[in-house]
């Protein structure tokens, strides 16, 4: 397919072009002739696929409490309130057929409902090189068991093993050239921060679409946990 880019600085009632192989030669001398830019090796842009991830939602009251931690002294991009999740497994870009396989694999799991609570703040990878500010969540055995089930189910349908160990957390901000002393002072100020226990009765398969104004996260499927 040829991509034709129109120069709208001129106008005409007709277009005079000739074809020679894959090249369309524009006639630039006449002031009333459209000008074209031809790209013979043009290919269609790739179809953007949503990125999938499996996550647990937080209660609205807990999200509001996390928003209250925002501090302009920390340089970075703060996570929007509606994107506060506990991610069990990031999957990545998957076509519709693959997404359907993921849904079925997760629907076959039989996890148990449980209670979860927050236990302080931290940074990845280290306080000396802070890149991600997060709220830590209790690594309860039943949570670890659910995450292991999700991981095993996804590997069974062909996904690669997640190379990073699972650390339950909610991302608060992605820091940009943040001063480590400022970050440490922030952590000391909020060293007693906690989130009250909350019930986890379900988890979700989310799809994320990147937009100019930021990623849009949409629930694709919901999975109930046994009481």
Order of alpha helices (4+ residues) and beta strands (2+ residues): beta-beta-beta-beta-beta-alpha-beta-beta-alpha-beta-beta-alpha-beta-alpha-beta-beta-beta
